[in-house]
Amino acid sequence: MAGTVALRPCGDFRTTYGGDQTVFPTRLSLAFCFLGIAALCFAPFVFSKYVLSLLIQIGYLGIAALGLNILVGFTGQISIGHAVFFGFGAFASAYFSNKLNVPVFFAIPLAGVATTAVGLLFGVPAARLKGLYLAIATLAAQFILEDFFARASWFTGGVAGTAAKSFSIFGIEMSGDQRYFYVVLAYVVILYLAATNLMRTRDGRALVALRDHYLSAEMMGINLTKYRTMSFGVSAFYAGIGGALYGHYLGFVSVEGFGIFFSIQFLAMVIIGGLGSVMGTLMGTVFMVLLPEAMGGLAKLLSGSYIDRLLSLDEGVVFLREMAIGAVIVLFLIFEPDGLAHRWRQIRAYWKLYPFSH
Amino acid sequence: MQSNRKNAVAVLLSAGALLSAAPVATLAQDIPVGHLADFSGPTADVGRPYGQGVADAIAYINRHGGVGGKKLAAETTDYSYKAPQAIAAYKSWSGRVVAIQGWGTADTEALIGFVTNDKLPYYSASYAATLTDPVGGSKADRPAPYNFFYGPSYSDYARGMVQWAADDWTKKGGKGKPKYIHMGANHPYPNSPKAAAEEYAKELGFEVLTPIQYALAPGDFTPQCLTLKQSGANYAYLGNTSGSNVAVLKACQTVGVQVQFLGNVWGMDENAMKAAGSAASNVVYPVRTSATWTDAKAPRMAMMREISKMSDASGTEYRASHYLAGVCSTLYMKESMEWAMANGGVTGENIRKGMYVRQNWVPKGAEGVCVPSTWTAQDHRSVLKFDLYQTDVKAGDGSVGDLIAKGAIQMKRIATIELPRKKEWLGW
C-alpha cells in the first residue's frame, strides 16, 4: 500500500533528477501553497474561536501524526505508543519552562530534543524486532512512560498534573486562540516542509528502501540498525514538538491525556490519511479531528428524536462518537487502504483528464 | 505526494468554512453558566445523580422566574473525568460564562489558576481542602479565591470519621492501638484527605498503616482485600467513589475481612447499597445534607420534590444524596447571583462577593435540606459540622425506593461531628 507514493498518471515521466525531486511539480501548485498559507494567516480574523481551536488542534496533532507516519508509513516500523512521546514532549516543555525558567519559545524545541532522546532509547529494540513483536515492544513504552508520568512528581507533578506557561515572543504574549494559531501554523509549515525534504535526502531514501525490502536495503549498504533507530528518534521529535505545542496551548498537562486510546488515534490518523504521504497525514488529522465533532453534532440531533426512542439509545447517544471512530477505521482499511491522499489523487486525476481518463 | 500540499490546505479551508457557524445559541439577556459533568467516566456512578441535580435545579430556577427575571443558560459538557478535556471545555467558555458548576478534584485544581485570573466563581463537586484557602499562606500550594463548594472538605470529613473511630474504639473496649489505613486510587481526589486524616489519626493514638491502592474504575479487588486482611487494620478509609467501593466491599466480604469501613462522601450512597447488598452493611459515611430522600414526604423537602420533577414528571424516582448536594450547590450560586444583580450586575467578582454577605445561610426553600453555610474572604470552609450515618443492608430485589420502604436498606444517623475551625487545618 505504501507504494502509492510513486504512482503517477500514464505518460507523466520525469527526465531529470531535479524534476523528480521537486516539492512543487508546477508553478501553480507552488502558488496555491503560498496562497493557502497566506489565507490561513487571516483565519484568526475570520473564524470563530471554536473553529480556531479546531484548527490549532489539527495543527499540533498533525505534527505528531506526521512523526508517526515517518515511522510507520515511510520506514515500515510500527508504534502503538506514540501518545506517550506526545505526552513526554508536553511534560518536558512544561518542566523546562516552569522549573528551569527556559523561555517557552526555546522550551518547545528543547522538549522536542529531549523526546528524541527518549524515542531513541525506546527505538533500540526496533533494531532487532519486527512486526507484531515490535508492536508489543512499543506497547511496553506506552505503559512504562505512562506509569513514569504518574509517579515522577518532580518532573510531571504526578497524578495532579502540571501547569504550562503561555507562549511569548519578544515580550508579546501569544496566548489565546487568535495569537497561538500563528505559533502552531509556523510550526506546521516548518515541520511539514522539513519532513517533505527529509524524504528527498539520502537518509529519507534509506528509510523508504528499508520499508520496501530490508534485505535488499542492507545489501545496498544501508545500516538497518542506524536507520530504524533514527526513524524512532525523528518520530519522537515530531511527537515531542506536537505535545509541547499542545501543553502550552491548554496551559495544563495531565497524565490522563496520553492513554493507549490516544496512540491508536494517531495510528488511525496516518492510516486514514495515507501511509507514506506527508500531505495525507494532514488530511487524516483533519478527518479525525472533525469526525468526533460531526458525530457529536449528530448525537445531539438524534437525542430525544424518534430514532433515539425507537432504538432506546438514551445515554448511548454520546457513545455513538466512540463507535463511529472504530467503524471508520475498519471501513477505511477495507475500502480505502491507501488513505485519503490516494483518494484525493484519484479525484484530481479524474478532473484533470476528463473526459478521457485513459 | 508533495503536490498535495495545496489540496490539504483547501480541505482545511473548506472544513473551516463548514464549521464557522459556531453552535452557540444563548440569548443575550440570559446568564450563561458552564456545567462540567462526568456522565461517562470512572466517577459517572456519582456524577450522574449530582449532574442531574444541577441540571434539574437550573431548570427549576428558570421555570420559577430565573435569576431576577433572567434565565440561566447552562452549557453542559461531559468531560469523562479527564482533566485536559475539562480545561478544553473551560477555554471554550471563558469570556462568556459568569460562573461554573464543576466536578472532579484533578480538573478543579488544574483550573484554580485559570478561574482566579478570569475572576470566575467555580462551584466544584470536589471538596478538596486545597480549594478552601482564598488568601494563601496555608499548606495549600496556592490561593483559590474563586473556588467554592457546598459542604465540608474531604479532609474535614476524614478527620471527623477518624474522630468517630477513636470514640468507637474506646466505646467497644478495644485494646492497644487501633490501626487506621487509607485506601484509594492514586488520583488527586482519593489522595486529597490522606495526609490530613493520617496525621490526625496519629494524633489521636492510631497506628497508621501503609495505604492500599485500588482503581477508580471497578475491577477485581481481591488482592487488595487480602492485603487489608493481612494488615490487621481496624478502620479502613475508602477514598474512591461508590461504584469502585462496591467492588472492594464485595471482594472483602468474600475474603472475610473484618474491618470497620469508613466511606467518603462520594463513596457510599443508596445506589451502592443496593448494588453491594449485605457487603455494604455497617459502613460509616458522612452525609452532607440535613435530610436524605427518605425524608421526601417531609414538608421541608417540598421544593426538592418539585425540582426532581423537572426530569421525572411522575415524581417516583428515588434521588441519591448526591442529587441533593448538586441542587444545594446550584441554589447557593443562584442566590449569590441575585445579590450580584442587585449590587452592580452579574459578574464573576460580584457573585463572589455575594457569597460572603450572609452568615449561616441557606437558600430560600432549601431550609432543612442544605446545611447552613458561611463563606468568608479569608476562609472558604463553609461548614464544619456534619452527620455520620451507618448502613444496614440486606440483599433484596426491587428499586432503591422499594428496598428502603421495605427496610432492606437502612441508614441510621449515628453521630453528629463538629470540628473546631483550626487555622492550621486550613488548606489541607
Interface residues (C-beta under 8 A of the other chain):
Chain A: V5 T22 V23 F24 P25 T26 S29 F32 C33 L35 G36 I37 A39 L40 A43 V46 F47 S48 K49 Y50 V51 S53 L54 L55 I58 A150 V159 A160 G161 A163 D177 Y192 T196 L250 G251 F252 V253 S254 E256 G257 G276 S277 V278 M279 G280 L282 M283 V286 L290 E293 G297 E315 V318 F319 A341 W344 R345 R348
Chain B: M1 Q2 S3 N4 R5 K6 N7 A8 V9 A10 V11 L12 L13 A15 G16 L19 S20 A22 P23 V24 F39 S40 D78 Y81 K82 A83 P84 I87 A88 K91 S92 A106 E109 A110 G113 F114 N186 H187 P188 N191
